[in-house]
Amino acid sequence: MNTQINLRLPEKMLVSAKKKADREGYGTVQEYIKEVLRTELFETISSKEIKLVRSLITLSEKNKLYGSEKDLFDKLKSNV
């Protein structure tokens, strides 16, 4: 179950958040704020980071650096 909260932001912060949300492809500033909190609280990777990893996978497969997505993730896991 989700709980709704009200949040007051200074106008300058809200404008900046709206601009960032638009640039990052979020539908609303609320979605952007939830993602920022989720990333901060749970140390998950952001959608931007996921896109970067997907690009790395594509380039690695294209250039036959690791053979497959599974090989790449296996290699990444072994270096953690």
PDB file as gemmi writes it, atoms N, CA and C in Angstrom:
CRYST1    1.000    1.000    1.000  90.00  90.00  90.00 P 1                      
ATOM      1  N   MET A   1       0.846  -1.183   0.000  1.00  0.00           N  
ATOM      2  CA  MET A   1       0.000   0.000   0.000  1.00  0.00           C  
ATOM      3  C   MET A   1       0.886   1.239   0.000  1.00  0.00           C  
ATOM      4  N   ASN A   2       0.544   2.201  -0.816  1.00  0.00           N  
ATOM      5  CA  ASN A   2       1.285   3.458  -0.883  1.00  0.00           C  
ATOM      6  C   ASN A   2       0.607   4.506  -0.019  1.00  0.00           C  
ATOM      7  N   THR A   3       1.407   5.353   0.564  1.00  0.00           N  
ATOM      8  CA  THR A   3       0.905   6.470   1.357  1.00  0.00           C  
ATOM      9  C   THR A   3       1.247   7.757   0.633  1.00  0.00           C  
ATOM     10  N   GLN A   4       0.295   8.622   0.513  1.00  0.00           N  
ATOM     11  CA  GLN A   4       0.511   9.898  -0.141  1.00  0.00           C  
ATOM     12  C   GLN A   4       1.077  10.889   0.861  1.00  0.00           C  
ATOM     13  N   ILE A   5       2.045  11.694   0.411  1.00  0.00           N  
ATOM     14  CA  ILE A   5       2.586  12.768   1.249  1.00  0.00           C  
ATOM     15  C   ILE A   5       2.521  14.076   0.472  1.00  0.00           C  
ATOM     16  N   ASN A   6       2.545  15.162   1.189  1.00  0.00           N  
ATOM     17  CA  ASN A   6       2.630  16.485   0.578  1.00  0.00           C  
ATOM     18  C   ASN A   6       4.031  17.015   0.840  1.00  0.00           C  
ATOM     19  N   LEU A   7       4.609  17.640  -0.158  1.00  0.00           N  
ATOM     20  CA  LEU A   7       5.976  18.127  -0.064  1.00  0.00           C  
ATOM     21  C   LEU A   7       6.032  19.560  -0.565  1.00  0.00           C  
ATOM     22  N   ARG A   8       6.579  20.430   0.243  1.00  0.00           N  
ATOM     23  CA  ARG A   8       6.747  21.823  -0.169  1.00  0.00           C  
ATOM     24  C   ARG A   8       8.196  22.033  -0.568  1.00  0.00           C  
ATOM     25  N   LEU A   9       8.387  22.635  -1.739  1.00  0.00           N  
ATOM     26  CA  LEU A   9       9.723  22.917  -2.241  1.00  0.00           C  
ATOM     27  C   LEU A   9       9.840  24.395  -2.571  1.00  0.00           C  
ATOM     28  N   PRO A  10      11.011  24.962  -2.381  1.00  0.00           N  
ATOM     29  CA  PRO A  10      11.213  26.333  -2.865  1.00  0.00           C  
ATOM     30  C   PRO A  10      10.999  26.352  -4.388  1.00  0.00           C  
ATOM     31  N   GLU A  11      10.481  27.441  -4.895  1.00  0.00           N  
ATOM     32  CA  GLU A  11      10.159  27.561  -6.315  1.00  0.00           C  
ATOM     33  C   GLU A  11      11.362  27.216  -7.202  1.00  0.00           C  
ATOM     34  N   LYS A  12      12.529  27.694  -6.836  1.00  0.00           N  
ATOM     35  CA  LYS A  12      13.736  27.446  -7.640  1.00  0.00           C  
ATOM     36  C   LYS A  12      14.037  25.942  -7.703  1.00  0.00           C  
ATOM     37  N   MET A  13      13.861  25.244  -6.597  1.00  0.00           N  
ATOM     38  CA  MET A  13      14.119  23.808  -6.563  1.00  0.00           C  
ATOM     39  C   MET A  13      13.099  23.060  -7.415  1.00  0.00           C  
ATOM     40  N   LEU A  14      11.853  23.458  -7.340  1.00  0.00           N  
ATOM     41  CA  LEU A  14      10.805  22.821  -8.129  1.00  0.00           C  
ATOM     42  C   LEU A  14      11.057  23.015  -9.620  1.00  0.00           C  
ATOM     43  N   VAL A  15      11.419  24.218 -10.017  1.00  0.00           N  
ATOM     44  CA  VAL A  15      11.704  24.494 -11.429  1.00  0.00           C  
ATOM     45  C   VAL A  15      12.873  23.631 -11.903  1.00  0.00           C  
ATOM     46  N   SER A  16      13.917  23.538 -11.087  1.00  0.00           N  
ATOM     47  CA  SER A  16      15.075  22.706 -11.439  1.00  0.00           C  
ATOM     48  C   SER A  16      14.691  21.235 -11.533  1.00  0.00           C  
ATOM     49  N   ALA A  17      13.859  20.774 -10.612  1.00  0.00           N  
ATOM     50  CA  ALA A  17      13.417  19.378 -10.623  1.00  0.00           C  
ATOM     51  C   ALA A  17      12.580  19.091 -11.866  1.00  0.00           C  
ATOM     52  N   LYS A  18      11.711  20.016 -12.237  1.00  0.00           N  
ATOM     53  CA  LYS A  18      10.894  19.838 -13.439  1.00  0.00           C  
ATOM     54  C   LYS A  18      11.768  19.760 -14.688  1.00  0.00           C  
ATOM     55  N   LYS A  19      12.771  20.628 -14.780  1.00  0.00           N  
ATOM     56  CA  LYS A  19      13.677  20.616 -15.929  1.00  0.00           C  
ATOM     57  C   LYS A  19      14.440  19.298 -15.997  1.00  0.00           C  
ATOM     58  N   LYS A  20      14.944  18.865 -14.859  1.00  0.00           N  
ATOM     59  CA  LYS A  20      15.703  17.606 -14.801  1.00  0.00           C  
ATOM     60  C   LYS A  20      14.794  16.428 -15.164  1.00  0.00           C  
ATOM     61  N   ALA A  21      13.572  16.424 -14.645  1.00  0.00           N  
ATOM     62  CA  ALA A  21      12.617  15.356 -14.956  1.00  0.00           C  
ATOM     63  C   ALA A  21      12.351  15.293 -16.454  1.00  0.00           C  
ATOM     64  N   ASP A  22      12.176  16.435 -17.081  1.00  0.00           N  
ATOM     65  CA  ASP A  22      11.946  16.485 -18.526  1.00  0.00           C  
ATOM     66  C   ASP A  22      13.157  15.957 -19.292  1.00  0.00           C  
ATOM     67  N   ARG A  23      14.349  16.407 -18.911  1.00  0.00           N  
ATOM     68  CA  ARG A  23      15.574  15.965 -19.588  1.00  0.00           C  
ATOM     69  C   ARG A  23      15.791  14.464 -19.456  1.00  0.00           C  
ATOM     70  N   GLU A  24      15.450  13.914 -18.290  1.00  0.00           N  
ATOM     71  CA  GLU A  24      15.672  12.497 -18.018  1.00  0.00           C  
ATOM     72  C   GLU A  24      14.538  11.612 -18.529  1.00  0.00           C  
ATOM     73  N   GLY A  25      13.465  12.227 -19.039  1.00  0.00           N  
ATOM     74  CA  GLY A  25      12.379  11.456 -19.628  1.00  0.00           C  
ATOM     75  C   GLY A  25      11.303  11.000 -18.659  1.00  0.00           C  
ATOM     76  N   TYR A  26      11.219  11.606 -17.490  1.00  0.00           N  
ATOM     77  CA  TYR A  26      10.160  11.260 -16.541  1.00  0.00           C  
ATOM     78  C   TYR A  26       8.892  11.988 -16.930  1.00  0.00           C  
ATOM     79  N   GLY A  27       7.750  11.338 -16.748  1.00  0.00           N  
ATOM     80  CA  GLY A  27       6.469  11.927 -17.107  1.00  0.00           C  
ATOM     81  C   GLY A  27       6.075  13.082 -16.204  1.00  0.00           C  
ATOM     82  N   THR A  28       6.455  12.984 -14.939  1.00  0.00           N  
ATOM     83  CA  THR A  28       6.113  14.033 -13.972  1.00  0.00           C  
ATOM     84  C   THR A  28       7.276  14.249 -13.018  1.00  0.00           C  
ATOM     85  N   VAL A  29       7.249  15.370 -12.351  1.00  0.00           N  
ATOM     86  CA  VAL A  29       8.277  15.650 -11.350  1.00  0.00           C  
ATOM     87  C   VAL A  29       8.130  14.674 -10.181  1.00  0.00           C  
ATOM     88  N   GLN A  30       6.914  14.215  -9.913  1.00  0.00           N  
ATOM     89  CA  GLN A  30       6.693  13.234  -8.848  1.00  0.00           C  
ATOM     90  C   GLN A  30       7.430  11.930  -9.156  1.00  0.00           C  
ATOM     91  N   GLU A  31       7.348  11.468 -10.401  1.00  0.00           N  
ATOM     92  CA  GLU A  31       8.064  10.249 -10.792  1.00  0.00           C  
ATOM     93  C   GLU A  31       9.574  10.430 -10.616  1.00  0.00           C  
ATOM     94  N   TYR A  32      10.065  11.597 -10.995  1.00  0.00           N  
ATOM     95  CA  TYR A  32      11.491  11.893 -10.851  1.00  0.00           C  
ATOM     96  C   TYR A  32      11.906  11.874  -9.375  1.00  0.00           C  
ATOM     97  N   ILE A  33      11.129  12.519  -8.520  1.00  0.00           N  
ATOM     98  CA  ILE A  33      11.449  12.560  -7.086  1.00  0.00           C  
ATOM     99  C   ILE A  33      11.420  11.155  -6.490  1.00  0.00           C  
ATOM    100  N   LYS A  34      10.442  10.336  -6.881  1.00  0.00           N  
ATOM    101  CA  LYS A  34      10.392   8.955  -6.385  1.00  0.00           C  
ATOM    102  C   LYS A  34      11.640   8.182  -6.793  1.00  0.00           C  
ATOM    103  N   GLU A  35      12.082   8.371  -8.029  1.00  0.00           N  
ATOM    104  CA  GLU A  35      13.282   7.673  -8.500  1.00  0.00           C  
ATOM    105  C   GLU A  35      14.524   8.138  -7.747  1.00  0.00           C  
ATOM    106  N   VAL A  36      14.619   9.439  -7.496  1.00  0.00           N  
ATOM    107  CA  VAL A  36      15.759   9.964  -6.743  1.00  0.00           C  
ATOM    108  C   VAL A  36      15.769   9.375  -5.335  1.00  0.00           C  
ATOM    109  N   LEU A  37      14.631   9.335  -4.681  1.00  0.00           N  
ATOM    110  CA  LEU A  37      14.538   8.743  -3.342  1.00  0.00           C  
ATOM    111  C   LEU A  37      14.857   7.252  -3.366  1.00  0.00           C  
ATOM    112  N   ARG A  38      14.303   6.554  -4.345  1.00  0.00           N  
ATOM    113  CA  ARG A  38      14.550   5.115  -4.468  1.00  0.00           C  
ATOM    114  C   ARG A  38      16.046   4.846  -4.629  1.00  0.00           C  
ATOM    115  N   THR A  39      16.683   5.610  -5.486  1.00  0.00           N  
ATOM    116  CA  THR A  39      18.116   5.443  -5.714  1.00  0.00           C  
ATOM    117  C   THR A  39      18.909   5.745  -4.449  1.00  0.00           C  
ATOM    118  N   GLU A  40      18.551   6.815  -3.781  1.00  0.00           N  
ATOM    119  CA  GLU A  40      19.270   7.216  -2.559  1.00  0.00           C  
ATOM    120  C   GLU A  40      19.046   6.221  -1.427  1.00  0.00           C  
ATOM    121  N   LEU A  41      17.835   5.788  -1.245  1.00  0.00           N  
ATOM    122  CA  LEU A  41      17.514   4.920  -0.108  1.00  0.00           C  
ATOM    123  C   LEU A  41      17.917   3.467  -0.308  1.00  0.00           C  
ATOM    124  N   PHE A  42      17.787   2.995  -1.518  1.00  0.00           N  
ATOM    125  CA  PHE A  42      18.008   1.575  -1.756  1.00  0.00           C  
ATOM    126  C   PHE A  42      19.220   1.287  -2.622  1.00  0.00           C  
ATOM    127  N   GLU A  43      19.947   2.333  -2.964  1.00  0.00           N  
ATOM    128  CA  GLU A  43      21.167   2.212  -3.758  1.00  0.00           C  
ATOM    129  C   GLU A  43      20.965   1.379  -5.014  1.00  0.00           C  
ATOM    130  N   THR A  44      19.837   1.577  -5.670  1.00  0.00           N  
ATOM    131  CA  THR A  44      19.587   0.901  -6.932  1.00  0.00           C  
ATOM    132  C   THR A  44      20.183   1.731  -8.057  1.00  0.00           C  
ATOM    133  N   ILE A  45      20.268   1.162  -9.202  1.00  0.00           N  
ATOM    134  CA  ILE A  45      20.769   1.937 -10.320  1.00  0.00           C  
ATOM    135  C   ILE A  45      19.610   2.661 -10.991  1.00  0.00           C  
ATOM    136  N   SER A  46      19.901   3.821 -11.502  1.00  0.00           N  
ATOM    137  CA  SER A  46      18.866   4.638 -12.133  1.00  0.00           C  
ATOM    138  C   SER A  46      18.588   4.147 -13.551  1.00  0.00           C  
ATOM    139  N   SER A  47      17.519   4.644 -14.125  1.00  0.00           N  
ATOM    140  CA  SER A  47      17.188   4.267 -15.498  1.00  0.00           C  
ATOM    141  C   SER A  47      18.282   4.736 -16.456  1.00  0.00           C  
ATOM    142  N   LYS A  48      18.909   5.858 -16.143  1.00  0.00           N  
ATOM    143  CA  LYS A  48      20.008   6.352 -16.972  1.00  0.00           C  
ATOM    144  C   LYS A  48      21.192   5.377 -16.909  1.00  0.00           C  
ATOM    145  N   GLU A  49      21.479   4.854 -15.719  1.00  0.00           N  
ATOM    146  CA  GLU A  49      22.561   3.892 -15.570  1.00  0.00           C  
ATOM    147  C   GLU A  49      22.233   2.570 -16.262  1.00  0.00           C  
ATOM    148  N   ILE A  50      20.969   2.172 -16.210  1.00  0.00           N  
ATOM    149  CA  ILE A  50      20.549   0.953 -16.904  1.00  0.00           C  
ATOM    150  C   ILE A  50      20.770   1.105 -18.404  1.00  0.00           C  
ATOM    151  N   LYS A  51      20.419   2.269 -18.946  1.00  0.00           N  
ATOM    152  CA  LYS A  51      20.639   2.518 -20.375  1.00  0.00           C  
ATOM    153  C   LYS A  51      22.129   2.446 -20.707  1.00  0.00           C  
ATOM    154  N   LEU A  52      22.956   2.972 -19.819  1.00  0.00           N  
ATOM    155  CA  LEU A  52      24.401   2.933 -20.029  1.00  0.00           C  
ATOM    156  C   LEU A  52      24.913   1.495 -20.032  1.00  0.00           C  
ATOM    157  N   VAL A  53      24.434   0.676 -19.099  1.00  0.00           N  
ATOM    158  CA  VAL A  53      24.827  -0.735 -19.050  1.00  0.00           C  
ATOM    159  C   VAL A  53      24.365  -1.447 -20.319  1.00  0.00           C  
ATOM    160  N   ARG A  54      23.135  -1.177 -20.751  1.00  0.00           N  
ATOM    161  CA  ARG A  54      22.629  -1.801 -21.979  1.00  0.00           C  
ATOM    162  C   ARG A  54      23.515  -1.413 -23.178  1.00  0.00           C  
ATOM    163  N   SER A  55      23.946  -0.142 -23.220  1.00  0.00           N  
ATOM    164  CA  SER A  55      24.837   0.299 -24.303  1.00  0.00           C  
ATOM    165  C   SER A  55      26.167  -0.440 -24.242  1.00  0.00           C  
ATOM    166  N   LEU A  56      26.696  -0.621 -23.045  1.00  0.00           N  
ATOM    167  CA  LEU A  56      27.937  -1.363 -22.859  1.00  0.00           C  
ATOM    168  C   LEU A  56      27.782  -2.801 -23.336  1.00  0.00           C  
ATOM    169  N   ILE A  57      26.661  -3.410 -22.995  1.00  0.00           N  
ATOM    170  CA  ILE A  57      26.397  -4.783 -23.424  1.00  0.00           C  
ATOM    171  C   ILE A  57      26.349  -4.863 -24.949  1.00  0.00           C  
ATOM    172  N   THR A  58      25.625  -3.950 -25.563  1.00  0.00           N  
ATOM    173  CA  THR A  58      25.497  -3.948 -27.022  1.00  0.00           C  
ATOM    174  C   THR A  58      26.855  -3.797 -27.690  1.00  0.00           C  
ATOM    175  N   LEU A  59      27.652  -2.829 -27.227  1.00  0.00           N  
ATOM    176  CA  LEU A  59      28.980  -2.620 -27.802  1.00  0.00           C  
ATOM    177  C   LEU A  59      29.892  -3.813 -27.564  1.00  0.00           C  
ATOM    178  N   SER A  60      29.808  -4.392 -26.374  1.00  0.00           N  
ATOM    179  CA  SER A  60      30.645  -5.550 -26.058  1.00  0.00           C  
ATOM    180  C   SER A  60      30.293  -6.741 -26.942  1.00  0.00           C  
ATOM    181  N   GLU A  61      28.995  -6.971 -27.133  1.00  0.00           N  
ATOM    182  CA  GLU A  61      28.582  -8.070 -28.006  1.00  0.00           C  
ATOM    183  C   GLU A  61      28.985  -7.803 -29.451  1.00  0.00           C  
ATOM    184  N   LYS A  62      28.799  -6.556 -29.900  1.00  0.00           N  
ATOM    185  CA  LYS A  62      29.137  -6.190 -31.280  1.00  0.00           C  
ATOM    186  C   LYS A  62      30.624  -6.388 -31.543  1.00  0.00           C  
ATOM    187  N   ASN A  63      31.444  -6.016 -30.568  1.00  0.00           N  
ATOM    188  CA  ASN A  63      32.893  -6.128 -30.729  1.00  0.00           C  
ATOM    189  C   ASN A  63      33.450  -7.440 -30.195  1.00  0.00           C  
ATOM    190  N   LYS A  64      32.546  -8.345 -29.826  1.00  0.00           N  
ATOM    191  CA  LYS A  64      32.905  -9.680 -29.345  1.00  0.00           C  
ATOM    192  C   LYS A  64      33.892  -9.634 -28.171  1.00  0.00           C  
ATOM    193  N   LEU A  65      33.643  -8.691 -27.240  1.00  0.00           N  
ATOM    194  CA  LEU A  65      34.517  -8.574 -26.073  1.00  0.00           C  
ATOM    195  C   LEU A  65      34.253  -9.671 -25.058  1.00  0.00           C  
ATOM    196  N   TYR A  66      32.996 -10.082 -24.920  1.00  0.00           N  
ATOM    197  CA  TYR A  66      32.651 -11.132 -23.957  1.00  0.00           C  
ATOM    198  C   TYR A  66      31.736 -12.183 -24.540  1.00  0.00           C  
ATOM    199  N   GLY A  67      31.359 -12.053 -25.765  1.00  0.00           N  
ATOM    200  CA  GLY A  67      30.548 -13.083 -26.400  1.00  0.00           C  
ATOM    201  C   GLY A  67      29.054 -12.899 -26.259  1.00  0.00           C  
ATOM    202  N   SER A  68      28.553 -12.797 -25.028  1.00  0.00           N  
ATOM    203  CA  SER A  68      27.110 -12.670 -24.825  1.00  0.00           C  
ATOM    204  C   SER A  68      26.841 -11.798 -23.600  1.00  0.00           C  
ATOM    205  N   GLU A  69      25.589 -11.421 -23.459  1.00  0.00           N  
ATOM    206  CA  GLU A  69      25.185 -10.634 -22.285  1.00  0.00           C  
ATOM    207  C   GLU A  69      25.487 -11.409 -21.003  1.00  0.00           C  
ATOM    208  N   LYS A  70      25.202 -12.701 -21.005  1.00  0.00           N  
ATOM    209  CA  LYS A  70      25.470 -13.540 -19.832  1.00  0.00           C  
ATOM    210  C   LYS A  70      26.964 -13.551 -19.507  1.00  0.00           C  
ATOM    211  N   ASP A  71      27.813 -13.704 -20.533  1.00  0.00           N  
ATOM    212  CA  ASP A  71      29.263 -13.692 -20.311  1.00  0.00           C  
ATOM    213  C   ASP A  71      29.709 -12.368 -19.688  1.00  0.00           C  
ATOM    214  N   LEU A  72      29.154 -11.279 -20.203  1.00  0.00           N  
ATOM    215  CA  LEU A  72      29.518  -9.958 -19.679  1.00  0.00           C  
ATOM    216  C   LEU A  72      29.123  -9.822 -18.220  1.00  0.00           C  
ATOM    217  N   PHE A  73      27.878 -10.205 -17.886  1.00  0.00           N  
ATOM    218  CA  PHE A  73      27.451 -10.100 -16.493  1.00  0.00           C  
ATOM    219  C   PHE A  73      28.248 -11.031 -15.587  1.00  0.00           C  
ATOM    220  N   ASP A  74      28.592 -12.209 -16.090  1.00  0.00           N  
ATOM    221  CA  ASP A  74      29.436 -13.106 -15.300  1.00  0.00           C  
ATOM    222  C   ASP A  74      30.780 -12.463 -15.004  1.00  0.00           C  
ATOM    223  N   LYS A  75      31.353 -11.824 -16.017  1.00  0.00           N  
ATOM    224  CA  LYS A  75      32.641 -11.132 -15.851  1.00  0.00           C  
ATOM    225  C   LYS A  75      32.506  -9.971 -14.867  1.00  0.00           C  
ATOM    226  N   LEU A  76      31.424  -9.199 -14.997  1.00  0.00           N  
ATOM    227  CA  LEU A  76      31.207  -8.068 -14.087  1.00  0.00           C  
ATOM    228  C   LEU A  76      31.039  -8.540 -12.653  1.00  0.00           C  
ATOM    229  N   LYS A  77      30.274  -9.625 -12.463  1.00  0.00           N  
ATOM    230  CA  LYS A  77      30.051 -10.160 -11.119  1.00  0.00           C  
ATOM    231  C   LYS A  77      31.348 -10.656 -10.490  1.00  0.00           C  
ATOM    232  N   SER A  78      32.215 -11.235 -11.288  1.00  0.00           N  
ATOM    233  CA  SER A  78      33.466 -11.761 -10.750  1.00  0.00           C  
ATOM    234  C   SER A  78      34.415 -10.659 -10.305  1.00  0.00           C  
ATOM    235  N   ASN A  79      34.189  -9.430 -10.771  1.00  0.00           N  
ATOM    236  CA  ASN A  79      35.053  -8.301 -10.406  1.00  0.00           C  
ATOM    237  C   ASN A  79      34.485  -7.450  -9.290  1.00  0.00           C  
ATOM    238  N   VAL A  80      33.363  -7.883  -8.698  1.00  0.00           N  
ATOM    239  CA  VAL A  80      32.727  -7.100  -7.630  1.00  0.00           C  
ATOM    240  C   VAL A  80      33.267  -7.507  -6.286  1.00  0.00           C  
TER     241      VAL A  80                                                      
END                                                                             
